[in-house]
Amino acid sequence: MKKIVITRRNFLKSATISSLAFPQIITSNALGANGVPAASNRIVMAGLGMGGRGNSVLSEFLANKGIQVVAVNDVRKQQMDFVQRRVNAHYGNSDCSAYEDYREILARSDIDMVFCAPPDHWHAQMIIDACKAGKDVMCEKPLTLTIGEGRKIVDAARKYRRIAAGGSQRVLEDYGAMACKANSGEYGKILEGNADPGTPPFQCHLGSQPIPKGLNWDFWLGPAPWAPYHECRISADYDIIGKKGWRSWEDYSGGRMTDWGGHKFGGLLHGMKLDHTGPCEIIPPTEGRAMQFRFSTGQVINVRGHFNYRCEGGEINYAKRESAKVPHDLRWYASGTKTLVEDFIHCVKTRQTPFRDVEWAHRTASLCHLGNIALKLNRSLSWDPTKEDFINDPEASTLVDRARRGPWQI
């Protein structure tokens, strides 16, 4: 007998059909009781790439009674099965399906939105595929592996009229009060911002190990260059300097520069009202001087020290979360949403632009990538933030994007 998953799209239809042959036995939760919206009013979602971070953020979606998670994906069977069991245990049913191939999830007409949290080299492919499939999408930071991917993501979201948001919980939770107050003008004109995300990634020269049972290694690599399996290529270990996990390697990540830069640069760009543009000059570090991003407005971002601003009234240091106050006039706060996940869900319902729309997420990731490119070439670079290309620098321009493997084209 085929299992029917009750969703807001098929609830009324299935209820009508079943009434012809079966007694009408419908749970109180399906009709809307116990604080749970009726099935016809819930947003149906799926999780793609449900590893450590994905499984963690999934908790916030599961806690929202207006959401019904019906599918999960991961290329590691053990992790996929674990998350599937977790979702089913949460709802007390067996309605959540598990898929090794995320494209099978996107082909389902009953799913409204997806949350993506695979390694960085998969972000652009999943986001764009989701937009094409008519799904709203939220993806963990950093939004992209390359600058070129970001513009393609934004274009896809606009073309297919999708709500598309980037993650970075620290932009709101850690730096949010400070960044939003700066953006509102509370500190006056911001002249400089300071933050040090950390090092770029490394080239990977690891050897080969046997592929573990239950792992689709070729699918894990996806658009990245083919490489032999090694546990330190796939591990989620955050020890980037120690070269313990995928965040260490440039085939899959931008290193600490994009990992922490997604948070710190995102906060700086928003506070300085530069979140929809980019620098015009990138200057790598020299002895006695930090790396700098210079903007046409005269503002500067320095890669050094702790997160803070220098404004006309002096220096404003990072406010700790325990003492920070969220500005009351922000749209996402006024609407009752206090996190990026809540804001995304709110915008899926209202069709408003998310607080961390993919344009801002793209510009944040681009700043990180520009920093890595300047460090790689070890020279100053001139950048056109409108054309999103280097000025009269063919060598640098080759690093704006990179080739993708096999069928994984965007």
GIPE-V527334 format. One record per pair of residues at least 24 apart in sequence whose ideal C-beta (glycine too) atoms are under 7 Angstrom apart, sorted by sequence separation. I is the first residue (numbers start at 1). J is the second residue. If there is no record, write none. Layout:
# GIPE-V527334
i = [I | I]
j = [J | J]
This chain:
# GIPE-V527334
i = [6 | 42 | 43 | 44 | 45 | 46 | 49 | 50 | 72 | 102 | 106 | 111 | 112 | 113 | 116 | 121 | 128 | 132 | 206 | 42 | 46 | 47 | 48 | 49 | 62 | 70 | 71 | 75 | 120 | 124 | 128 | 131 | 137 | 141 | 274 | 42 | 44 | 46 | 47 | 70 | 71 | 72 | 73 | 103 | 127 | 131 | 134 | 136 | 141 | 206 | 225 | 373 | 69 | 70 | 106 | 136 | 137 | 138 | 139 | 140 | 141 | 206 | 224 | 272 | 11 | 12 | 37 | 51 | 55 | 62 | 71 | 124 | 128 | 132 | 136 | 139 | 224 | 11 | 36 | 37 | 50 | 73 | 106 | 124 | 131 | 138 | 204 | 35 | 50 | 8 | 131 | 7 | 8 | 73 | 6 | 8 | 50 | 131 | 268 | 8 | 71 | 8 | 47 | 7 | 71 | 127 | 271 | 71 | 267 | 70 | 199 | 202 | 199 | 264 | 204 | 202 | 201 | 202 | 203 | 204 | 201 | 202 | 201 | 201 | 201 | 48 | 61 | 200 | 201 | 200 | 199 | 48 | 199 | 200 | 57 | 198 | 199 | 46 | 197 | 198 | 57 | 197 | 7 | 198 | 7 | 54 | 197 | 53 | 197 | 5 | 46 | 44 | 45 | 48 | 51 | 44 | 45 | 49 | 50 | 197 | 44 | 45 | 46 | 47 | 48 | 49 | 197 | 303 | 43 | 45 | 49 | 195 | 43 | 45 | 48 | 195 | 49 | 195 | 293 | 193 | 48 | 193 | 193 | 291 | 190 | 190 | 276 | 291 | 276 | 275 | 278 | 277 | 53 | 183 | 276 | 179 | 183 | 275 | 278 | 282 | 174 | 182 | 278 | 282 | 5 | 182 | 183 | 284 | 179 | 279 | 284 | 171 | 175 | 179 | 282 | 170 | 178 | 168 | 269 | 284 | 168 | 171 | 269 | 284 | 171 | 284 | 125 | 283 | 125 | 168 | 266 | 269 | 282 | 171 | 265 | 281 | 282 | 10 | 122 | 9 | 121 | 281 | 282 | 121 | 262 | 265 | 280 | 281 | 7 | 121 | 262 | 265 | 280 | 279 | 5 | 278 | 280 | 261 | 262 | 279 | 192 | 196 | 258 | 261 | 278 | 191 | 192 | 193 | 194 | 196 | 277 | 145 | 190 | 196 | 192 | 194 | 258 | 194 | 257 | 142 | 195 | 194 | 254 | 257 | 254 | 257 | 100 | 142 | 193 | 192 | 192 | 254 | 100 | 190 | 191 | 142 | 191 | 141 | 190 | 191 | 187 | 189 | 188 | 189 | 187 | 188 | 188 | 187 | 119 | 182 | 187 | 121 | 121 | 120 | 175 | 119 | 120 | 119 | 120 | 78 | 77 | 76 | 120 | 76 | 75 | 178 | 75 | 178 | 177 | 175 | 184 | 75 | 75 | 178 | 181 | 174 | 177 | 180 | 173 | 177 | 177 | 176 | 180 | 172 | 172 | 169 | 197 | 200 | 167 | 165 | 200 | 165 | 226 | 225 | 223 | 224 | 223 | 52 | 163 | 51 | 163 | 171 | 223 | 222 | 163 | 168 | 165 | 166 | 163 | 165 | 165 | 166 | 165 | 164 | 166 | 157 | 154 | 153 | 154 | 138 | 154 | 153 | 151 | 136 | 150 | 143 | 150 | 150 | 143 | 144 | 143 | 147 | 141 | 144 | 143 | 147 | 142 | 146 | 142 | 113 | 112 | 151 | 147 | 148 | 149 | 147 | 148 | 146 | 147 | 146 | 146 | 152 | 149 | 67 | 60 | 66 | 61 | 60 | 64 | 128 | 125 | 57 | 125 | 124 | 43 | 43]
j = [30 | 66 | 67 | 68 | 69 | 70 | 73 | 74 | 96 | 126 | 130 | 135 | 136 | 137 | 140 | 145 | 152 | 156 | 230 | 67 | 71 | 72 | 73 | 74 | 87 | 95 | 96 | 100 | 145 | 149 | 153 | 156 | 162 | 166 | 299 | 68 | 70 | 72 | 73 | 96 | 97 | 98 | 99 | 129 | 153 | 157 | 160 | 162 | 167 | 232 | 251 | 399 | 96 | 97 | 133 | 163 | 164 | 165 | 166 | 167 | 168 | 233 | 251 | 299 | 39 | 40 | 65 | 79 | 83 | 90 | 99 | 152 | 156 | 160 | 164 | 167 | 252 | 40 | 65 | 66 | 79 | 102 | 135 | 153 | 160 | 167 | 233 | 65 | 80 | 39 | 162 | 39 | 40 | 105 | 39 | 41 | 83 | 164 | 301 | 42 | 105 | 44 | 83 | 44 | 108 | 164 | 309 | 111 | 307 | 111 | 240 | 243 | 241 | 307 | 249 | 248 | 248 | 249 | 250 | 251 | 249 | 250 | 250 | 253 | 254 | 102 | 115 | 254 | 255 | 255 | 255 | 105 | 256 | 257 | 115 | 256 | 257 | 105 | 256 | 257 | 117 | 257 | 68 | 260 | 70 | 117 | 260 | 117 | 261 | 70 | 111 | 110 | 111 | 114 | 117 | 111 | 112 | 116 | 117 | 264 | 112 | 113 | 114 | 115 | 116 | 117 | 265 | 371 | 112 | 114 | 118 | 264 | 113 | 115 | 118 | 265 | 122 | 268 | 367 | 268 | 126 | 271 | 272 | 371 | 271 | 272 | 359 | 374 | 360 | 360 | 363 | 363 | 140 | 270 | 363 | 267 | 271 | 363 | 366 | 370 | 263 | 271 | 367 | 371 | 95 | 272 | 273 | 374 | 270 | 370 | 375 | 263 | 267 | 271 | 374 | 263 | 271 | 262 | 363 | 378 | 263 | 266 | 364 | 379 | 267 | 380 | 222 | 380 | 223 | 266 | 364 | 367 | 380 | 270 | 364 | 380 | 381 | 110 | 222 | 110 | 222 | 382 | 383 | 223 | 364 | 367 | 382 | 383 | 110 | 224 | 365 | 368 | 383 | 383 | 110 | 383 | 385 | 367 | 368 | 385 | 299 | 303 | 365 | 368 | 385 | 299 | 300 | 301 | 302 | 304 | 385 | 254 | 299 | 305 | 302 | 304 | 368 | 305 | 368 | 254 | 307 | 308 | 368 | 371 | 369 | 372 | 216 | 258 | 309 | 309 | 310 | 372 | 219 | 309 | 310 | 262 | 311 | 262 | 311 | 312 | 309 | 311 | 311 | 312 | 311 | 312 | 313 | 313 | 246 | 309 | 316 | 251 | 252 | 252 | 307 | 252 | 253 | 253 | 254 | 214 | 214 | 214 | 258 | 215 | 215 | 318 | 216 | 319 | 319 | 318 | 327 | 219 | 220 | 324 | 327 | 321 | 324 | 327 | 321 | 325 | 326 | 326 | 330 | 339 | 340 | 340 | 368 | 372 | 340 | 340 | 375 | 344 | 405 | 405 | 404 | 405 | 405 | 236 | 347 | 236 | 348 | 356 | 408 | 408 | 351 | 356 | 354 | 356 | 354 | 356 | 357 | 358 | 358 | 358 | 361 | 358 | 358 | 358 | 359 | 344 | 362 | 362 | 362 | 348 | 362 | 358 | 365 | 366 | 361 | 362 | 362 | 366 | 361 | 365 | 365 | 369 | 365 | 369 | 368 | 348 | 348 | 388 | 388 | 400 | 401 | 400 | 401 | 400 | 401 | 401 | 402 | 410 | 410 | 345 | 339 | 345 | 341 | 341 | 345 | 410 | 408 | 341 | 410 | 410 | 345 | 348]
